[in-house]
Amino acid sequence: MMDFPLPNFAHESLKPFWDAAASRKLVFPRCTACGAFCWYPRPNCPECGGADFTWTEIGGVARLFSWAVVRRALHAPLKPIVPYVPVILEFDGAPGVRLVTRWIGGDIGGLTIGQEVRITFDDLGCPGIHTDILAPLCS
């Protein structure tokens, strides 16, 4: 049994996100009434209260909102990937969306807030731990 933490695929509201990721696509729910993106998925649009959403593909370019360097795993199953860099991304094509993912682009010395970064679909695991789950990571 793998100890590496995996997404909750049983959570029905996230199924379209992970299905799209498996096809190397990045999608977020968008309210059909007002057009606002609604990420993290919820039953009603925070802008207009609408309850109907369309999962909309956006491009793979994002901007760096924030990041941190984790040098000590606070959760034992993450120990094999230490040090790792969780990042928060914003998307020009999806106003209001912020996605937490992981930096896999190597050196972090030159990272700056607002920097354009690229979404790369790769195995959610790390060297030595393969999950066979494609995830939107960042470089």
N, C-alpha and C positions, 0 to 999 in steps of 0.2 A: 504494500500500500504506500502511495506517495504521500509524504508529509508536506510537500510544497503547497502553499495555499492557492486554491483555484477559485474562480468566480462561481457564484451560485447560479448554475444553469437552470435550476428549477424555478427561479424567480421569473415568472411569465413576462413581466414588464421589460425585462432586459433581453429576452430571446431575440428580437429583431437586431439588436446591437451586435450580439455575438454571432448570429447567422451571417450578417453582413461582413463582419471581421473575418470570418472563415473564407469569404470571397475577396478578401483584401479591399473592402470598402468601408468607409467611415460614414455612419448614419446617425442622426439624432431625431427625436420626435419633434414635429412642428405642428402647431395648432392650425387646424383647417379653417377656423373661424377668423383668427386675427393674424396668423402667420408668424407668431412668436415661437421661438424654439423653447422647448421645455425639458431641460436636462438638469437634473436627474429626473427620470420619468415619474409622473404622479398622475392621479386620476383627473385633475382639472388644471387647465392652463392658469398660471399665476397672473397673467395679464388680463384675460377676459372671462375666465371661468369656464371656457369651452371644454368639452369632454371628448372631442374627436381629434385624433392626431394622425399625421402621415409621417412615416419615417423617411427622412430626406437625406440624400447623399450630399456630402460636402467634399471639397478638395482636400488634399493631404498636406496643405501648408497651414501652419499655425504660428502663433506668437507666444513666446515664453512669458508667463505671468509671474511665476515664482519657482523656486527649487530649493532643495536641501541636500546635503550629503549625509547619508546614514552610514556611520562607521562601526556601529555596534547594533546588532539585531536585537530589537526589543521583543521580537516574536521568534522563538527558536527555529521554526521552519524557514525563516528568511536568512538564516545564518550563512548558507552557501553562496548567497549573492552579495554579501558585504564586501567592500563598500558599494552601495548603490545610491542612485540619485533619483528620487521621486520628483516629478515636475508637474506643474499645473499649467495647462495650455489654454489659450483663447483662440478663437477662429474668426477671421474676417467674414467668412461665409455663413457664420452661425452666431449672430450677436447674442450675448448673454450666456453662452455655453462656456463652461470651464471643465476641462477633462483632466483628471489625475492619471498619469501614466509614469513610465520609467524612461530615463535618458539612457540611450545605448550608443551615443555618438562619440564616446571616447573622452578626450580631455575636456574638463569643465572650466578650466582657467579663464577662458574667454567668454563665458556665458554672460549675457546682459538681459535685463528686463526689456521686453518688447522685441527681442531678437527673433527674426523669422527662423523657424525650425521646420523640419520635415517629418511627417508621419511615415513610419516604416512598419510594415506588418511582418512580425517575426514571432518565433515561438515564445510564449509567455514565460517560460522557464529561464534558464541561464546555462552557461557552459556546464555540462555534466548532468543537467536536469532538463529533460525534454518532456514537455506536457502534451505535444501534438495539438496545442491550442494556439491559433494565430491571434495575436493581440496587436492593437495599435500602440506601438512604442515610438520613441522620439529620438531623432538624431539631427 
